[in-house]
Amino acid sequence: MRSREAEQGDAAPTGTAPESDTTDTREGAHTPPSTRAIVARPRIRRRAIVALITLTTLLAGAVILAVSIGPIRIPFTETIQIVLGDRSGEYASIIDTIRLPRVLVGLFVGAALGVAGAVMQALFRNPLAEPGVLGVSSGAAVAAVAVIVTGATARGAWVLPLGAFAGALGALILVYAVASARRDRSIATLLLIGIALNALFGAVVSAMVTNAPDDDTLRGVVFWLNGDLVARTWSHVQMVAIPVAVALAAVLVFTRDLNVMLLGETQAQASGVDVIRLRRVLLVLAAVLTGAAVAVAGIIGFVGLVVPHLIRLVLGPDHRLLLPSAALLGGTFLVLADLVARMLFSPITLQTGTVTAFIGAPVFLLLVLRRRRAPRA
């Protein structure tokens, strides 16, 4: 019996693949979406345009809300004026130097993780795939923890994020190097290598944490591993904005190819898609998005896992709509999660990664239960 998503005419969620595909790593079976439903749709429907406008409005509202609310409450009208460029207001310095950079970093990190998760789920045709599935996040963690425990962070504010970014890209290169040594770059092989590297990197991080030189260093490592946006500045905004904007624009170029990939690699190749090249390019772009996000915010989970699910349930699997929607909702989700982290138990603050786990884990469990019940309905 078809799932509700398929019945809505937008076809089944990511994870559908033809039976002939030998690299299927999906969870559960679903009716494959038809070519007509996904590929040959002449234009985005009116409700898709309405959805994008709604998500953009939600993101703008979340930004204004997060900038206005804090230990000092700022009127919304004044916040809007300052954000739009009027620096004559009483609270301009607070917004300009403290709150707006933090909110913008959350926006870019959420957008990056949301899109990276959607890309990973499409490539692996597995709804459980997320940005760290290839060991990218773990590679960034190893480099960042090494920078912290060796005291290299004292050499400048850019050392830690640059180290994390280099670790993320290094992990991806290592995955491809191992796959090349086996002369097998199939999705299943990449996934298995990613799982092994995740375990290896986790052990390395544990070893460094255990041998941290002092309590302050240990606290800094744990703080970074849980992910947070505290004390983010315009330097962090510049650091994350450029790679995320470029990678998002590049990913959007491949929306039609990703739609064809939902039909399975065999049919995608028959449709003229260079599957190997497409997979390599998109994995690099997803690694850039993940590495840029982890470099400035630490490891924040569940955004890349839950956000694409929610978008797919409401709007369907068409990547022309799914990817921009995941960027908008991912940014909104992280901005609001950071607001909750700051204000829920004020003056005590939680870490942003802790809040995303508190929200994301129950939502993900509900999605899993819903998917399990749908075929028997």
N, C-alpha and C positions, 0 to 999 in steps of 0.2 A: 504494500500500500504506500502511496506516495506521501511524503512529508508535507506539512503545511506550506513550506516555502515553495515547493514544486507546484502545489495546487494554486498558488497565487499567480502562476504564470511566469514567474521570474526564475523558474528552474530551481534545482536543488542547490544547497550550499556547497562551498568548496569542499572537495573531498570526493566528488563524483569523478569516475574514470571508467573507461571501457574495460571489460573483463580481460581483454587481450593484453593489457598493459602489465608488464611484469614488474614494474617498479611501484605498484600501488601500495601506499603506506597509510591509507585512510582508516578512519574509525567508523565501522558500520557501513552498511550498504545503502545507497540511495539511487533513485532513478536518475540516469544521466540527463543533463539538460539538453534540449534539442538545439541544433544549430540555429534554427529559425528564432528560438526564444532568446539566444544569447548573442549570436554573431550578426544576424541579418536584420536586427531591429533598426529601422531606418533612422530613427532619432530618439533622443531621450524624451520620455513622456512628460506630460505636464506635472505630474506628481513628483517627478525627480527634480524638476526645477524648483518646485515649491519646497522640497526637502532641503536642497542646497541653500535656498534663501533662509529657511528656518534654522538650519545649523549655523549659518553665518551670523544670524541674529543672536542665537544662543551664545556663540563664542564671544561676540562683542559685549553682550550682557554680562558674561562671566568675567571678562577682563575688567569692565567698569566696577563690578561688584567686588572683585578681589583687590582692586586698587583702592577702593573707597573704605573698605572695612579693615580695621586694625586697632591697635591700642588707642589711636586717635581717629575718631570717625570723621570722614570728610564727606560733605554733601555731594550727591551724585552729579548735580549740575556743574559744580566746580571741578569735579574730577574729569568730566567730559571736556570742559573747556581747556584744562591743563593738558590732557592727553592729546587734544587736537592742536596744541601748540601755543596756547596762551599761558605764558609763564609769569603773569603778574599776580596770580592768586596767592593767598596766604599759605597754602599748603603745597606750593609748587616744588619746593626743595625736597619735601618728604616723598612726593610722588616721583620726582625726577631721579633722585639718588638712591632711594631704597625700594619702593614698591614696584614701580613700573619695570625696572630691569628683571626683578625676580619673576613677575608675572609673564613677561615676554619669554624668558628662558623656559618657564613651564609650558608655554604655548608651543614653542618650537620643539621641545623634547617630546611632548605628548603627540604632536603631529608626526614627528619622525617615527616614534614607536608604533603608532597606529598604522601608518602606511607600511612600515617594515613587516609588521605582523601580517597584514593583508597579502603582501607579496610572498612571504614565506608560506602561508597557508595555500596560496594558489600554486606555487612551484612544487610543494611537497604533497599537494592534494590531500592534506591532512588538517582537520580543524584544530588539532592540538599543537600545531607548529606555532612557534613564536620567535621573536628576533634572536633569542639566545640559543636556538636549536643547533647551530653549527659551532658553538663554542665561542662565538664572537664576544658576548658579554663576559664570559669567564676569562677569555684572553685579556680583555680590558681590565678585569679585576686583578689578574696576576700582575700586570704592569703597574697598575695604580698602587696596589699594596706594596710592591717592591719599592716604588718611589717614596711611599710614606715611611716604611720601616728603615730605609737607608738614610732618611733625612734629606733627600734631594729636594723636597718641597721648599726648603729654605732658600733655594737659588732663584725662585721667582714663582709668581702665581700661575704661569703658563706651564710649568713643569708637569704638574699632576694631570691636567686634561690632555696635554700632548702625549704624555706617557700612556694614558688610557686609550687614546685614539690609536696610537701605534700598536698597542697590544691587541686591539680589536682587529686591525688590518692584518697583523702578524698571524693571528689565529686563523683567519680566512685563508691566508697564503699557505699555512701549514696543512689545512684541510685539503686544499687542492694539490699540494705537493705529495701528500700521502696517497690521494686518489690517483694521481698521475703515475706514481710508482707501481700501482696495481693495474694501471691502464684501464681503469674502470671509474668513470665519473658519473655513474648513474645516481639518481636521487637516493635510492636505498643505500648505496655505498657512502655517499656524502652524509646521510643521516647517521649511519652507524659510526663513522669517523667523528662526527660532531658529538655524539653521545660519549665516546671514549675520551675525547679531548676535554669535554666538560668534567668528567670524573677526574682526569689527570690535573686539570687546572684547579679544581676544587681542593685536591690534596695539597697542591703547592701553596695555595692561599692559606689553608689550615696550618701548614708547617710554618709559614712566615708569621701568622698571627700568634701561634704558640710561642714563638721565639722573639716576639716584639720586645724591644729594649726597655720600654717603660710603660706605665699605665696610660700616660697621655697619648703615646703613639698607638697603643692598643685601642683606646677610645676613638681616635681618629679613623682607624681602619674600619672598626665596626660601624661608625657613623657613615662612612663612604659606602660600605657594602649594602647598607639598607636604603640608600638613595635619599637625597634631600635637596632643597633649593635655597636653603638659608644662605644669606650673605652673597647672593649672586649680584654681579655688577654689569655695567655696560660692556665690559671686556668679555664676560661670558656670553652676552647676547651676540656680540660680533663673532665670537668663536663658534657658536652653534648655528647662527642664522645663515651664514654663507654656504657651508656644506649641505645643510638641510634643504635650503631653497633650491640649490642646484640639483641635488639628488631627487627631490620631489618632482621637479620639472622633467628630469630625465625619465623617471619611472612612468609619468603620465603619457610619455610617447608610446609606451608598450601596452597600453590598455587593451587594444584590440587583440594583440598577440596573447595576452593573458586570458582573454575570453576564449580564444581558440584552444588554449592549453587545458581549459576545463573539460574539453571533450576527450582528452587523453593525448599522449605524445604521438601515438601512431597517426591519429587523425590530424593532429596539428602539423606533422611533417607532410602528410598528404595535402594539406591546405597551403603548403609553401612556407611554413614557419621553420626557420633554422633553430631547432629546439636546443641544441647544445650551446650555440652562441647566445640565444636568448636567456638560457638558465645562467650562464656564466656572467652576463652583463647584469642581470637582475640581482644575483647573489652579491655581486660587488656593490651595487647601489644600496641593497638592504644592509650590508655591512657598514657602508659609509653612514647611513642614517642611524644605525644602532651605535656605532662608535662615537659619532658626534653627540648623541644623546647621553651615552654613558660617561663621556669625557667631562661633561659639565654638571651632571646631576647624580652620578653614581648609578647603581643598579636599581632601577624601578621596575617592578614586575606587574603583570596582569594588564597593562595598557595595550600592548601588542597582541595579547591573547583574547581579551574580552571585546574591545572596541570593534574589530572587524566582524565578530559574531553578531553584535547588536545591529550593525549596519546591514549585514546580509539578511538578517531576519526580517527587517522592515523594508529594505529597498531591493533585495535580491542580489545575485552575484555578478551583475554587470560591472566590470571594473572601470568603465568610463564614469560610473557614478560612485562605485564602492571606494575607490582610492581617494578622490577629493573629500568624500564624506568622512572617511576614516581619519584624514588629516584634521578636518574641522572638529569632529567629535573627540578625537584623541587630545587635541589642544584644550578643548573645553573641559574634558574630564580631569586632566592633570592640573589645570588652573584652579578648578573647584576643589580638588583633593588637597592641593597645597593650602587653600583658604581654610578648609576644615582642619588641617594639621596645625595651622597657626592659631585658630580661634576656638576650637571645640573645648579645650580645657585651659584657656588663657588664664594666667600668664604661663602655664606649662604648655610647651609645644611638643607635638609629635613629629616624627619624620614623615616626609611625603610618601616615601616608599611603604611605610607602615600603613598609612591610610589607604593607599591603592590596594594593598593586600586585604585590608578589612572589607573594602567595598568589592573588589574584584573577585575574591574567592567565593563568597556567597552567590554573586551573579553568575559566575562560571558554573557553579554546581547546579543552579536553576536551569541554565541552558543545557547542561548535560542531561538532567532529568527530563527536560522537555523533549529533547531529541530522542531519548529512550522510549518515551511514551507515544510519540507521534506515529510510529509504524503500526502500533496496536490499536490506535483510535478507530 
